[in-house]
């Protein structure tokens, strides 16, 4: 009963996770997706899964790798999307991965205190994707490539290892204000130092 109540609460908050603007060129969203890929690959590796074929939507579902006792309790994504529609929330699915990431984020939040998730001591690895959806309209796969707004991810390998120092919204806005091109790791770290100094 408690899980169902929390599920309903989380579902009702999804509207805040959906961007209603048509912003297409967002440097920060690219950085957030790189950050997500780093966290996803790291956790998969920790779980003994070195597969990097992430064009398949199931590859993003870390619960399939963890195989928790409660896996069978999860609704399928179609039922989840139907529940959102009941709350007048329409979210893109199919080649659009918006619905998938909202689904995975919601269930991580719902079971984050379980022994299977808490043992890794990690925050919700899908938070980066939610922050993308708060900034731009869609994450989708087209022609076997990820599209984040107007940016195309052709080779995920070269993005591995990138890590945002913080997902603080003010810091993300600071990056957006300062950068017209996509910063590398060293430049991102420098921006973080600048941002921290501004807060002193």
C-alpha positions as CSV (number, residue, x, y, z in Angstrom):
1,X,0.0,0.0,0.0
2,X,2.8,2.4,0.9
3,X,4.6,1.6,-2.4
4,X,1.3,2.3,-4.3
5,X,0.9,5.6,-2.6
6,X,4.4,6.7,-3.4
7,X,4.0,5.5,-7.0
8,X,0.9,7.7,-7.4
9,X,2.7,10.6,-5.8
10,X,5.7,10.2,-8.2
11,X,3.5,9.8,-11.2
12,X,1.6,13.0,-10.4
13,X,4.9,15.0,-10.3
14,X,6.0,13.9,-13.7
15,X,4.6,17.1,-15.3
16,X,7.5,18.9,-13.7
17,X,9.9,16.6,-15.6
18,X,8.7,17.5,-19.0
19,X,9.9,20.5,-21.0
20,X,7.2,22.6,-22.7
21,X,9.7,24.6,-24.7
22,X,11.0,23.9,-28.2
23,X,14.6,24.5,-27.3
24,X,16.9,22.4,-29.6
25,X,20.4,23.6,-29.1
26,X,21.3,23.0,-25.5
27,X,25.0,22.4,-24.6
28,X,24.1,21.3,-21.0
29,X,21.8,18.6,-22.2
30,X,24.6,17.0,-24.2
31,X,26.8,17.1,-21.0
32,X,24.0,15.6,-19.0
33,X,23.7,12.7,-21.5
34,X,27.4,12.1,-21.4
35,X,27.3,12.1,-17.6
36,X,24.4,9.6,-17.7
37,X,26.3,7.3,-20.1
38,X,29.3,7.3,-17.7
39,X,27.2,6.3,-14.8
40,X,25.3,3.7,-16.7
41,X,28.4,2.0,-18.1
42,X,30.1,2.2,-14.7
43,X,27.2,0.4,-12.9
44,X,26.9,-2.1,-15.7
45,X,30.6,-2.9,-15.4
46,X,30.2,-3.3,-11.7
47,X,27.4,-5.7,-12.3
48,X,29.6,-7.7,-14.7
49,X,27.9,-6.6,-17.9
50,X,30.3,-5.0,-20.3
51,X,27.8,-4.8,-23.1
52,X,27.7,-1.3,-24.6
53,X,25.0,-1.8,-27.1
54,X,22.8,0.9,-25.7
55,X,20.7,1.6,-28.8
56,X,18.4,-1.2,-27.5
57,X,16.0,0.4,-25.0
58,X,16.3,-2.6,-22.7
59,X,20.0,-1.9,-22.3
60,X,19.1,1.2,-20.3
61,X,17.0,-0.7,-17.8
62,X,19.6,-1.4,-15.1
63,X,17.0,-3.4,-13.2
64,X,17.4,-6.2,-15.7
65,X,21.1,-6.3,-14.8
66,X,20.5,-6.1,-11.1
67,X,17.7,-8.7,-11.1
68,X,16.2,-7.6,-7.8
69,X,13.6,-9.6,-5.9
70,X,11.0,-7.0,-6.6
71,X,11.5,-6.9,-10.4
72,X,8.3,-8.8,-11.0
73,X,6.4,-6.1,-9.0
74,X,7.2,-3.4,-11.7
75,X,4.5,-2.5,-14.1
76,X,5.5,-2.7,-17.7
77,X,6.2,0.6,-19.5
78,X,2.9,0.6,-21.4
79,X,0.9,0.3,-18.1
80,X,3.1,3.1,-16.7
81,X,2.4,5.4,-19.6
82,X,-1.3,4.6,-19.3
83,X,-1.2,5.7,-15.7
84,X,0.4,9.0,-16.7
85,X,-2.4,9.5,-19.3
86,X,-4.9,9.0,-16.4
87,X,-3.2,12.1,-14.9
88,X,-3.5,14.0,-18.2
89,X,0.2,13.6,-18.8
90,X,1.2,12.6,-22.3
91,X,4.8,11.6,-22.9
92,X,6.5,10.5,-26.0
93,X,7.4,6.8,-26.5
94,X,8.6,4.5,-29.3
95,X,11.8,5.9,-30.8
96,X,11.4,8.7,-28.3
97,X,13.0,7.6,-25.1
98,X,11.3,10.2,-22.9
99,X,8.8,7.7,-21.5
100,X,11.4,5.1,-20.9
101,X,13.6,7.4,-18.8
102,X,10.7,8.7,-16.8
103,X,9.7,5.1,-16.1
104,X,13.2,4.1,-15.0
105,X,13.7,7.2,-12.9
106,X,10.3,6.7,-11.2
107,X,11.0,3.1,-10.2
108,X,14.5,3.9,-9.0
109,X,13.0,6.5,-6.7
110,X,10.4,4.0,-5.6
111,X,12.9,1.3,-4.7
112,X,16.0,3.4,-3.8
113,X,16.0,2.2,-0.2
114,X,15.9,-1.5,-1.2
115,X,18.9,-3.6,-0.4
116,X,19.5,-4.2,-4.1
117,X,19.9,-0.5,-4.9
118,X,21.2,0.9,-1.7
119,X,24.1,-1.5,-1.7
120,X,25.7,0.5,-4.6
121,X,25.5,3.7,-2.7
122,X,24.5,5.6,-5.8
123,X,22.0,8.3,-6.4
124,X,19.4,7.8,-9.1
125,X,21.5,7.2,-12.3
126,X,18.5,8.4,-14.3
127,X,18.5,11.9,-12.8
128,X,20.6,13.3,-15.6
129,X,18.1,12.1,-18.2
130,X,15.3,13.8,-16.3
131,X,17.2,17.0,-16.2
132,X,17.6,16.8,-19.9
133,X,13.8,16.4,-20.3
134,X,13.4,19.5,-18.1
135,X,15.5,21.5,-20.6
136,X,14.6,20.2,-24.0
137,X,11.7,18.4,-25.5
138,X,13.0,15.0,-26.6
139,X,15.6,12.2,-26.3
140,X,15.2,9.9,-29.3
141,X,16.9,7.4,-31.5
142,X,17.0,8.0,-35.2
143,X,18.9,6.0,-37.8
144,X,20.6,4.0,-35.0
145,X,21.9,7.2,-33.4
146,X,20.9,9.2,-30.3
147,X,19.5,12.6,-30.9
148,X,19.6,15.1,-28.0
149,X,17.9,18.2,-29.4
150,X,20.0,19.1,-32.5
151,X,23.0,17.1,-31.3
152,X,23.7,13.6,-32.6
153,X,25.7,11.0,-30.6
154,X,27.4,9.0,-33.3
155,X,30.0,7.2,-31.1
156,X,29.2,6.7,-27.5
157,X,32.7,5.3,-26.8
158,X,34.4,8.7,-26.9
159,X,32.0,10.1,-24.4
160,X,32.7,7.5,-21.7
161,X,34.3,8.8,-18.6
162,X,32.9,12.3,-18.7
163,X,31.5,13.4,-15.4
164,X,29.7,16.6,-14.4
165,X,31.1,17.8,-11.0
166,X,27.5,18.6,-9.9
167,X,24.0,18.4,-11.2
168,X,23.0,21.5,-9.3
169,X,20.6,23.5,-11.5
170,X,22.4,26.8,-10.9
171,X,25.7,25.3,-12.0
172,X,24.0,23.8,-15.1
173,X,22.6,27.3,-15.9
174,X,26.1,28.8,-15.4
175,X,27.5,26.4,-18.0
176,X,24.8,27.3,-20.4
177,X,25.5,31.0,-19.9
178,X,29.3,30.6,-20.3
179,X,29.5,28.1,-23.2
180,X,28.4,28.2,-26.8
181,X,30.5,25.1,-27.6
182,X,30.5,21.8,-25.7
183,X,33.3,21.9,-23.0
184,X,35.6,19.0,-22.4
185,X,36.2,17.5,-18.9
186,X,39.0,20.0,-18.1
187,X,37.0,23.0,-19.1
188,X,34.0,21.7,-17.2
189,X,36.1,21.3,-14.0
190,X,37.3,24.9,-14.5
191,X,33.7,26.1,-14.8
192,X,32.9,24.3,-11.6
193,X,35.8,26.0,-9.8
194,X,34.6,29.4,-11.1
195,X,31.1,28.7,-10.0
196,X,32.2,27.6,-6.5
197,X,34.3,30.7,-6.1
198,X,31.3,32.9,-7.0
199,X,29.3,31.3,-4.2
200,X,31.9,32.2,-1.5
